[in-house]
């Protein structure tokens, strides 16, 4: 006998450019990292159970930090007219948490897809993102929707808050090296720092935010024309602005300096900052592997490699 099963998947994401500026309506380019996956599986059980790296047991007894997931599952079951259904939900994630890679949104996306698959119901992208927002609002307060849009996608996303995101076709070579600084990102405090700066120095801060928006448009053009050197310059320029806004830290600054001295065309933090990850642009795989080696030697705890040409292929497929 075949056991009934529902499966949902999602992936990691990184912000290429536009973090913090996106909060104020400027565009951002967000890239799915499809090699870092999350899978949710739903199978029959005698209770409503969850098995994850954070908690295993009945959902009703889950810790407070799973409040968003609990609310999401309850909403899904109500919408599908299955409020009393019993099941076991297993979450298998390769995504590091609190590193700006969209872990909570990726979890929500995979769970939604798994339940809709389990109950054999159609799922539109509009419904998918609307449901993901339920858990994201509980987890993050006022999410932009960027993470859900990208962790559910396989193509780069052009994102503007309040507008429908859309795929961004690219035509470029090169490699992105993603390196974990070893410290959790502090998105909330970093966003608050920029907000306070905006309150105290509105004219100057608005100039920086607009500059980041202009850099996003320039990066979009560079990606379309395989202008790797120019893309690297744009990334490094963005990092200087992010440092000025107060959302970098000494560990990120050191690792970024190391990458720049070892062949990176451009290096910057990605995500909220104050920890989390940095990204470095390499012209070829040999340089990318060298960057991985030196960054690990200088304290990076994990690294990932994303060929940009693969994203081009995924857009065209």
TIZA-848030 format. One record per residue: x, y, z of N, C-alpha, C, CB in turn; residue in three letters. Coordinates in steps of 0.001 Angstrom, whole numbers, plus 500000, padded with zeros to 6 digits. Glycine has a CB too. Layout:
BEGIN
XYZXYZXYZXYZALA;...
//
This chain:
BEGIN
500837498798500000500000500000500000500872501253500000499053500006501222UNK;500541502209499155501280503466499091500757504434500139501178504090497688UNK;501631504955500964501219505915501987501020507271501343502262506000503131UNK;499883507885501649499586509221501145500648510197501650498163509676501583UNK;501133511064500764502218511976501143502075513292500393503601511339500856UNK;502361514381501084502415515690500447503808516265500591501370516643501051UNK;504353516792499515505717517316499538505738518754499040506652516441498683UNK;506458519611499735506646520993499311508098521389499453505757521938500119UNK;508607522155498513510013522576498559510129524089498435510821521892497442UNK;511278524587498836511625526001498692513145526090498703510983526886499837UNK;513676527302498657515138527458498617515565528724499347515641527494497161UNK;516859528858499518517419530040500173517402531225499219518855529767500662UNK;517685532392499756517797533600498940518871534496499538516434534351498851UNK;519435535354498683520289536430499170519909537712498433521805536089498968UNK;520134538828499079519912540117498426521201540523497743519446541209499446UNK;521147540666496430522325541124495696522572542602495981522153540886494176UNK;521498543378495955521608544806496218520229545362496585522195545552494985UNK;520200546322497490518948546987497834518471546798499253517907546527496939UNK;519217546030500087518770545891501461518717547259502137519697544939502237UNK;517785547399503038517496548641503778516850549704502897518777549199504386UNK;517368549950501713516712550911500824515329550412500420517572551166499572UNK;515169549097500322513877548528499930512786548864500934513990547017499781UNK;513163549060502205512194549435503235511539550768502888512874549516504618UNK;512275551631502176511807552979501858511334553104500403512916553987502126UNK;511012551949499791510411551967498465511375551907497301509607553161498329UNK;512671551805497573513636551663496483513695550196496041515047552165496924UNK;514146549942494811514168548558494319515311547743494913514275548549492808UNK;515116546440494876516153545499495293516206544352494289515885544966496737UNK;517377543772494156517537542563493345517839541417494311518685542729492255UNK;516985540411494262517098539284495187517304538017494369515831539164496104UNK;518237537194494808518629536016494032518309534741494808520133536069493682UNK;517555533822494198517332532531494845518594531682494795516166531787494180UNK;518908531046495894520055530131495940519478528725495931520976530382497220UNK;519306528193494729518552526959494568519321525713495003518137526811493142UNK;520602525874495281521380524729495766521189524518497267522867524928495453UNK;520576525484497948520318525361499388518814525195499545520856526618500205UNK;518375523964499877516964523605499780516318523359501142516812522378498921UNK;514994523472501136514186523096502295513017522268501777513687524365503099UNK;512748521156502447511649520270502043510725520032503230512192518918501497UNK;509436520170502987508421519832503988507633518641503480507476521044504282UNK;507390517689504365506662516476504001505517516260504973507602515249503985UNK;504334515978504452503153515693505276502697514267505001501999516711504987UNK;502541513472506077502050512102505970500980511884507036503214511070506123UNK;500149510849506898499123510576507907499733510250509267498235509428507453UNK;499023510609510332499438510311511708498205510332512601500512511333512215UNK;498390510032513892497267509983514831497022511310515540497509508909515857UNK;497895512279515294497771513582515942498313514619514956498547513628517330UNK;498279515884515341498902516927514534500324517115515059498079518277514588UNK;501289516534514346502670516446514809503610517222513891503109514983514895UNK;504717517660514466505757518323513684507117517763514082505714519863513889UNK;507986517602513105509347517113513339510290518078512628509540515620512821UNK;511039518876513403511969519853512834513197519944513715511301521245512685UNK;514190520714513256515422520832514048515204521677515303516543521444513198UNK;514099522425515354513830523274516514512887522626517521513250524587516060UNK;512013521751517033511010521149517912510459519906517250509870522148518236UNK;510211518872518074509560517654517617508484517285518615510578516496517440UNK;507254517113518124506151516752519008504844517319518510506419517233520420UNK;503803517290519356502493517839518967502587519337518687501449517575520072UNK;501939519779517609501996521186517238501407522063518339501254521421515919UNK;500360521580519002499709522402520026500633522681521213498437521716520514UNK;501680521881521385502623522097522476503923522765522007502940520775523146UNK;503963523184520772505191523751520215505570525049520915505031523994518715UNK;506860525358520881507388526534521555506822527815520951508912526545521484UNK;506973528896521697506462530197521265507086530630519949506722531251522335UNK;508368530254519709509023530704518474508473530016517229510514530461518565UNK;507543529069517417506856528455516280505434528989516137506830526931516434UNK;505143530113516788503787530672516750503345530979515329503712531938517596UNK;504259531490514508503914531806513128503554530569512336505052532523512458UNK;504308529492512530504043528237511825502716527638512290505196527231512051UNK;502457527692513597501192527170514130500007527909513510501155527300515673UNK;500099529237513458499011530041512893498844529742511408499277531545513108UNK;499951529553510715499901529245509289499195527915509042501316529209508700UNK;499588526880509781498992525555509595497494525587509914499707524512510486UNK;497130526273510991495714526391511356494916527059510232495559527194512667UNK;495494528112509645494815528821508557494677527935507323495577530104508198UNK;495739527223506986495690526317505825494594525275506007497055525619505615UNK;494554524651507184493559523603507434492139524158507371493805522951508798UNK;491938525375507875490621525994507796490238526253506334490596527310508602UNK;491189526789505562490904527106504158490595525862503344492078527841503536UNK;491237524770503708491029523522502972489916522677503584492321522719502931UNK;489222523251504583488095522576505248488538521259505879486954522320504246UNK;489725521302506493490283520113507150490788520473508556491439519507506296UNK;489993521176509369490513521672510653490917520579511630489490522538511301UNK;490308519401511503490589518315512457491485517235511864489289517687512928UNK;492056517492510718492931516492510085494143516216510976493395516975508678UNK;494575514972510976495788514604511715496875514236510709495514513413512706UNK;498113514512511104499224514364510168500539514497510933499138515421509024UNK;501610514166510244502957514458510729503650515310509682503766513145511019UNK;504076516501510089504794517422509211506280517353509544504256518882509359UNK;507091516982508559508541516911508741509203518011507927509088515518508327UNK;510075518778508571510777519876507901512259519552507873510520521241508617UNK;512786519436506677514215519126506474514849520321505778514416517798505626UNK;515660521077506517516191522340505984517705522357505924515713523499506822UNK;518230522821504785519662523084504645519981524554504920520142522695503238UNK;518944525369505153519156526809505318519610527132506737517873527584504987UNK;520646527960506871521011528438508207519999529488508658522457529027508217UNK;519692529501509931518724530477510433519421531779510804517968529914511648UNK;518668532875510728519135534206511124520430534608510424519337534256512622UNK;520488534285509128521645534651508308521240535449507073522403533402507885UNK;520002535936507057519543536722505920519256535904504689520543537751505591UNK;519059534602504853518828533722503708517368533331503559519670532480503835UNK;516490533916504356515060533675504192514559532392504803514726533675502770UNK;515183531937505888514825530640506471513358530552506872515687530366507676UNK;512830531573507546511435531485508015510464531501506842511112532644508979UNK;510726532333505831509847532378504659509926531075503870510214533566503756UNK;511129530532503725511296529267503004510533528150503704512789528900502886UNK;510547528169505035509797527169505800508309527295505515510065527321507312UNK;507798528528505543506370528752505282505988528297503872506017530239505467UNK;506799528660502882506501528305501491506431526789501318507563528895500547UNK;507396526079501871507426524621501718506251523968502437508748524054502253UNK;505889524482503612504758523931504370503457524106503583504644524617505760UNK;503242525298503046502018525556502267501942524596501084501977527031501767UNK;503032524490500357503043523599499182502803522153499590504382523714498430UNK;503360521733500728503205520350501173501752520034501530504108520079502375UNK;501081520936502248499689520685502630498760520715501416499228521719503664UNK;498975521633500509498132521675499318498363520436498459498409522953498504UNK;499597519934498433499882518693497723499216517514498432501405518468497614UNK;499292517498499768498727516401500563497218516279500342499023516614502058UNK;496536517424500312495085517416500115494690517553498638494452518541500920UNK;495696517501497763495477517495496316494642518692495863494794516199495894UNK;495067519878496295494361521103495964495251522018495122493904521823497242UNK;494665522747494170495461523686493362495939524847494216494642524212492164UNK;497096525383493872497685526466494660498226527533493711498817525932495595UNK;497606528708493734498088529809492906499233530533493622496932530797492579UNK;500021531261492864501116532025493477500566533111494401502013532659492387UNK;499455533709494030498835534727494882498463534140496250497582535312494194UNK;497833532968496249497461532305497515498701531913498300496594531055497244UNK;499707531390497604500955530985498255501576532144499028501951530454497218UNK;501718533296498393502363534440499039501480535054500120502717535497498002UNK;500156535033499911499242535557500922499299534712502193497806535600500378UNK;499347533407502040499441532518503201500798532668503900499224531053502771UNK;501863532758503123503197532912503714503271534171504574504272532963502613UNK;502552535215504172502568536473504919502002536303506327501776537539504169UNK;501138535301506540500553535082507867501632534757508885499516533950507822UNK;502473533774508575503534533409509518504643534448509555504116532054509156UNK;504934535073508404505994536063508351505658537292509205506247536477506905UNK;504381537690509235503986538838510056504143538543511534502547539234509760UNK;503831537320511930504008536939513339505486536854513689503317535592513630UNK;506283536340512760507714536153513016508486537461512954508298535173512019UNK;508163538329511984508977539519511725508260540847511952509470539476510329UNK;506951540823512185506250542068512472505711542757511233507159542999513195UNK;506605543254510390506179543973509185507069543576508010506227545512509411UNK;506932542341507533507825541871506469507523542557505145507708540357506305UNK;508553542689504319508378543335503017507729542401502001509720543817502487UNK;507815541094502237507362540113501255508471539636500343506255540689500430UNK;509645540261500472510792539913499628511208538458499806511969540826499941UNK;511294538007501050511778536652501309510835535600500726511944536430502812UNK;509534535781500948508575534809500426508598534780498901507161535133500924UNK;508710535955498288508727536023496825509912535275496242508757537471496365UNK;511059535349496922512282534777496345512525533335496762513468535610496739UNK;512174532958497991512377531568498403511420530627497691512208531433499908UNK;510394531198497039509453530387496258509763530434494772508026530858496497UNK;510848531115494390511175531317492979512469530590492608511303532819492667UNK;512703530451491298513969529890490818514722530891489960513721528607490025UNK;514142532070489758514783533121488968515017534348489846513918533490487729UNK;516010535165489516516218536411490266514952537273490244517413537204489681UNK;514757538024491309513548538822491481513907540312491521512798538406492773UNK;513140541099490787513195542566490915512082542936491872513037543313489508UNK;512453543486493020511484543683494100511358545157494453511889542878495339UNK;510122545638494497509815546967495010508656546804495980509467547981493852UNK;508834547257497204507819547077498238506481547660497788508271547732499553UNK;505419546863497984504090547319497622503722547066496182503970548753497900UNK;504668546583495391504401546258493989504595544762493770505324547075493042UNK;504016544251492720504190542837492407505617542596491926503165542376491338UNK;506313541677492575507675541358492150507623540581490838508425540543493245UNK;508722540644490082508739539889488834510136539343488562508271540769487663UNK;510176538291487754511452537666487410512339538655486669511230536403486556UNK;513636538530486902514608539419486273515545538582485408515409540231487343UNK;515301538493484119516198537739483242517602538352483268515647537710481793UNK;518600537515483343519972538022483366520794537330482286520615537809484758UNK;521894537958481929522794537421480914524212537703481383522518538049479493UNK;524695536850482285526001537140482859526715535870483282525860538074484043UNK;528012535977483369528841534880483857529265535214485291530094534649482926UNK;530302534582485766530793534872487105530144534018488173530575536310487423UNK;530652534172489391530207533362490520530005534251491742531225532237490826UNK;529000533951492517528826534597493807529284533644494898527353535023494026UNK;530198534105495718530590533373496914529816533976498078532148533436497156UNK;529102533144498801528349533570499978529072533009501195526843533085499923UNK;529397533871502149530158533437503317529453533878504594531594533998503273UNK;529322532950505519528691533211506814529738533791507760528061531908507410UNK;529449534956508303530398535605509213530542534868510539529969537029509474UNK;529606533960510816529647533248512090528791533892513157531053533157512577UNK;528200535031512833527345535740513785525953535897513195527943537122514147UNK;524943535740514049523578535919513586523371537346513103522579535577514698UNK;522612537474512011522242538800511563521293539447512557521608538742510178UNK;521313540753512618520442541492513540519601542478512726521282542244514640UNK;518672541925511975517882542744511060517094543816511801516933541867510257UNK;516424543433512884515607544389513630516398545599514108514975543707514810UNK;517494545384514860518308546517515307518903547319514143519426546021516202UNK;519273546637513054519855547343511915518816548243511245520426546341510897UNK;517598547720511062516519548530510486516222549721511388515243547679510281UNK;516229549486512708515972550570513664517052551637513587515884550019515093UNK;518301551231513387519404552184513265519198553115512079520734551445513123UNK;518801552539510934518560553358509746517369554287509971518316552465508512UNK;516330553773510630515148554591510905515508555773511809514041553737511558UNK;516308555502512837516729556581513745517589557602513012517504556007514947UNK;518435557099512114519271558015511321518398558867510410520310557229510482UNK;517348558244509866516419558977509018515712560080509817515386558016508398UNK;515374559776511074514715560770511924515663561911512295514178560105513192UNK;516916561547512599517874562556513072518510563351511936518962561891513884UNK;518786562682510818519452563326509673518692562988508389520950562869509563UNK;517470563470508250516618563024507140517172563320505755515283563656507261UNK;517697564523505524518161564869504180519335563999503755518556566340504119UNK;520325563887504620521517563091504300521160561621504104522571563231505410UNK;520322561089505002519971559670504929519158559369503677519191559248506174UNK;518262560273503301517484560081502075518389560035500845516450561201501922UNK;519451560819500870520410560798499759521043559413499644521506561880499956UNK;521459558840500781522064557508500766521073556459500268522567557135502166UNK;519832556548500733518812555578500326518559555669498827517500555810501102UNK;518474556898498306518271557078496860519466556562496073518027558559496527UNK;520672556743496610521862556222495935521807554704495831523132556653496676UNK;521366554056496902521237552598496864520211552179495810520833552053498253UNK;519128552956495674518138552671494640518724552797493244516951553600494783UNK;519512553843493026520155554032491721521127552884491425520901555388491678UNK;521828552433492448522762551319492261522024550045491863523571551078493543UNK;520809549851492368520020548678491979519709548719490485518710548605492798UNK;519329549902489972519069550031488532520345549776487729518505551435488206UNK;521475550270488226522745550057487529523151548578487552523850550917488165UNK;522883547920488681523200546493488785522332545683487824523001545995490235UNK;521077546085487684520176545413486744520736545486485324518765546044486797UNK;521241546653484949521816546824483622523090545998483464522107548301483357UNK;523921545977484497525169545205484443524877543713484291526014545452485711UNK;523852543212484985523487541800484889522984541449483492522422541458485929UNK;522326542395482858521777542150481514522852542169480440520717543187481184UNK;524013542773480755525058542967479734526383542284480084525302544447479532UNK;526347541353481022527543540614481437528701541549481790527974539653480332UNK;528367542649482463529384543631482858529825543334484287528836545095482739UNK;530630542273484424531010541806485761531830542837486526531794540513485656UNK;532785543456485865533623544448486545532753545584487089534705545008485579UNK;531812546036486268530914547110486683530021546658487830530059547581485503UNK;529520545430487763528681544900488840529454544866490159528171543488488483UNK;530721544459490092531554544453491296531723545845491888532913543866490984UNK;531947546838491028532077548223491507530795548693492193532421549166490338UNK;529657548313491619528365548692492194528192548064493573527208548267491263UNK;528547546797493695528423546103494984529299546762496051528806544617494832UNK;530544547082495687531449547703496658530970549102497050532871547779496086UNK;530419549834496090529865551160496381528706551030497372529389551861495072UNK;527855550039497145526730549815498052527217549501499471525847548670497532UNK;528290548725499574528821548387500897529290549626501640529972547393500772UNK;529926550559500936530372551804501587529171552551502174531132552715500573UNK;528080552595501416526875553282501900526292552538503105525814553392500769UNK;526240551211503034525702550426504145526553550595505397525619548945503763UNK;527871550663505234528747550955506376528403552317506975530237550920505948UNK;528226553312506120527920554666506572526593554710507318527886555627505386UNK;525642553899506868524340553839507535524393553092508861523329553182506628UNK;525505552414509120525694551771510421525188550356510525525040552565511449UNK;525071549645509382524506548306509443525528547198509169523378548197508464UNK;526793547565509047527839546550508951528398546327510358528974546982507941UNK;529454545545510476530173545427511753531627545068511466529509544351512685UNK;532446544991512485533884544810512274534212543459511639534624544945513594UNK;533463542419511997533718541093511414533425541097509924532869540016512115UNK;532261541624509551531930541718508124532936542581507388530520542282507931UNK;533288543717507987534247544621507333535578543925507084534469545879508187UNK;536031543133508057537305542414507893537225541386506773537702541722509204UNK;536160540575506774536023539550505750535868540163504362534833538654506060UNK;535178541279504287535026541981503009536379542493502514534029543155503151UNK;537184543034503421538529543494503072539371542329502548539215544145504295UNK;539300541182503229540055539995502813539635539559501411539846538838503818UNK;538337539540501152537849539130499833538338540077498742536319539072499826UNK;538298541363499024538740542352498033540222542193497708538469543772498540UNK;541020541787498684542457541603498470542790540272497792543187541691499793UNK;541765539426497610542017538091497070541201537787495825541728537057498116UNK;540919538828495052540355538602493725538881538902493556540578537226493354UNK;538180539284494631536769539618494468536629540903493658536080539766495843UNK;535693540891492718535425542093491916534595543110492691534704541717490618UNK;533884542631493707533049543484494543532488542669495683531914544128493727UNK;532438543248496872532042542503498057531173543378498947533277542002498829UNK;530137542792499524529249543537500393528523542594501342528248544347499571UNK;527956543160502383527076542369503230525795542074502461526769543105504567UNK;525037541093502906523745540806502294522740540571503403523823539578501337UNK;521563541172503260520546541032504299520574542201505260520739539734505059UNK;520061541967506455519926543040507431521237543611507920519161542556508586UNK;522266542757508015523564543224508483523780542993509965523720544675508181UNK;524814543650510499525232543471511897525552542000512188524127543975512859UNK;526020541307511180526246539869511256525674539237510003525606539253512540UNK;525456537927510053524922537253508879525988537021507827523789538050508290UNK;525641537202506571526518536805505474527022537987504652525797535842504574UNK;528090537713503909528594538636502895528594537902501565530028539166503254UNK;528612538677500485528703538086499152529884538713498421527378538291498351UNK;530593537871497680531751538322496906531583537850495465533092537786497520UNK;531860538732494521531707538423493100533051537980492523531157539651492323UNK;533088536768491981534310536230491394534150536093489882534664534867492025UNK;535204536385489114535093536302487654535068534876487122536231537041487021UNK;535621533932487895535699532544487433535697531615488640536971532311486562UNK;535569530313488361535454529344489449536747529231490262535078527981488890UNK;537891529340489605539160529248490331539279530363491375540346529314489348UNK;538928531581490975538960532697491919537951532473493035538676534028491201UNK;536779531960492682535745531696493682536233530682494720534462531184493004UNK;536876529625494261537385528611495194538497529186496076537908527381494419UNK;539323530050495500540363530713496296539732531601497371541291531554495386UNK;538695532329497000537997533174497968537411532343499103536891533974497278UNK;536821531209498765536271530326499789537363529896500766535615529092499142UNK;538525529533500240539633529079501090540096530178502046540809528616500224UNK;540323531378501517540853532446502366539802532951503350541360533603501507UNK;538544532992502942537499533453503852537312532479505010536179533636503099UNK;537377531188504726537302530200505807538497530331506749537239528774505231UNK;539667530582506179540868530742507002540768531964507904542105530853506116UNK;539989532958507478539842534193508249538616534186509164539760535372507310UNK;537919533039509240536844532939510221535448532707509697536825534135510998UNK;535240532727508374533911532418507848533558530975508207533853532637506300UNK;532367530766508739532009529437509258531385528524508212531058529582510410UNK;530727529104507209530159528327506110530282529145504840528671527943506388UNK;530373528456503711530399529150502425529540528385501424531856529299501901UNK;529032529119500449528248528528499365528665529188498060526710528695499614UNK;528434528481496968528826528992495658527621528989494723529981528150495061UNK;527350530132494106526237530239493162526748530730491814525142531189493705UNK;526813529839490804527169530304489453526037531172488900527450529094488498UNK;526354532367488447525320533255487926524740532728486619525882534656487717UNK;525525532020485842525030531464484582523912530455484821526172530805483809UNK;523935529769485962522875528807486274521542529513486446523218528015487542UNK;521566530707487008520328531468487167519776531864485805520564532719488034UNK;520679532185484895520273532510483521519557531311482886521509532921482665UNK;520097530118483098519491528901482541518111528657483134520394527684482798UNK;517986528908484467516707528643485132515634529606484648516860528748486656UNK;516029530846484315515072531812483777514554531334482426515718533211483644UNK;515462530782481603515090530431480243514353529108480148516304530383479386UNK;514423528277481183513795526955481126512287527051481269514361526049482213UNK;
//
